Amino acid sequence: MRNWQGIIEDESGATAVEYGLIAAIIAVSAAGAMFSLGNGVQDKFDQVDSAVAEASSGN
């Protein structure tokens, strides 16, 4: 029974789990930011493309 008590009280892996959760939260946040910024950047490139095409056509 003493062996099981030692296993239950052992917290040596808790720090690794916490760091893993923090890394996962950071990764999800970074991915969300990249997708949000990616759409905005794509829209801006589309605007520039349209402006250049309009200017080069002479209209």
C-alpha atoms as one frame of an Amber mdcrd trajectory, in Angstrom:
protein
   0.000   0.000   0.000   2.906   2.332   0.697   4.024   2.028  -2.935   0.642
   3.226  -4.241   0.720   6.180  -1.847   4.077   7.234  -3.285   2.755   7.005
  -6.834  -0.337   9.049  -5.990   1.697  11.791  -4.287   4.328  11.981  -7.039
   3.982  15.301  -8.894   7.124  15.140 -11.022   5.195  15.024 -14.329   2.814
  17.845 -13.445   5.214  20.569 -14.591   5.663  18.965 -18.000   1.896  18.753
 -18.444   1.503  22.414 -17.483   4.186  23.473 -19.957   2.484  21.382 -22.633
  -0.840  23.097 -21.990   0.792  26.536 -22.125   2.486  25.643 -25.424  -0.825
  24.428 -26.852  -2.601  27.646 -25.848   0.152  29.741 -27.433   0.025  27.668
 -30.632  -3.758  28.014 -30.944  -3.559  31.758 -30.294  -0.787  32.203 -32.862
  -2.714  30.214 -35.472  -5.817  32.319 -34.887  -3.845  35.537 -35.255  -2.208
  34.305 -38.451  -5.551  33.400 -40.003  -7.037  36.771 -39.049  -4.075  38.734
 -40.353  -3.811  36.522 -43.420  -7.294  37.470 -44.591  -6.581  41.174 -44.085
  -3.297  40.978 -45.986  -4.962  39.068 -48.840  -7.663  41.742 -49.086  -5.023
  44.476 -49.250  -3.101  42.649 -52.010  -6.363  42.260 -53.941  -6.967  46.019
 -53.660  -3.456  46.790 -54.896  -3.844  44.301 -57.746  -7.095  45.923 -58.824
  -5.579  49.412 -58.641  -2.529  48.392 -60.694  -4.698  46.623 -63.283  -6.956
  49.678 -63.561  -3.991  52.058 -63.859  -2.266  49.938 -66.495  -5.418  49.651
 -68.618  -5.543  53.442 -68.983  -8.980  53.938 -67.463
